[in-house]
Amino acid sequence: MIGTFRHGAGFTIIEIALVLIVLGILAVALVPMLQLVHDDAMREQDSTSLETAKNALLGYIRINEGVPCVDAAGQPGIQRLRSHEDIGSAGSADYRQPAQDLRLRC
């Protein structure tokens, strides 16, 4: 028969609306947690990049006995350190010369 309708064969609009509401509530609860995880990962990546840059600069300082700089005429050069003792060791908190010249806080 063409006009017959089988009762209970599908979902009602109320059931679909309830499922959508539940999914919306779950999305609202999960998005901030995912954002926190993403922020933590980005913070860790930035920290790793800064540590790599620091180690590269310290290696450059040890090899060239100075920090890279530009003179008043705009020519690249090396700012010589006062002595080998100024170079310090990797991660040493005693090394202050380039940081003072660059006006950085250590």
Residue pairs with C-beta under 8 A, 6 or more apart in sequence:
55 90
57 67
57 98
58 90
58 91
58 95
60 67
60 68
61 67
61 81
61 87
61 98
62 87
64 78
65 78
65 80
65 81
65 84
65 87
66 78
66 79
66 80
66 81
67 78
67 79
67 81
67 98
67 101
67 102
68 76
68 77
68 78
68 79
69 76
69 77
69 78
69 79
70 76
70 77
71 77
79 98
79 101
81 87
81 97
81 98
82 97
86 95
86 97
87 95
88 94
88 95
89 95
93 106
95 106
96 106
98 104
99 105
99 106
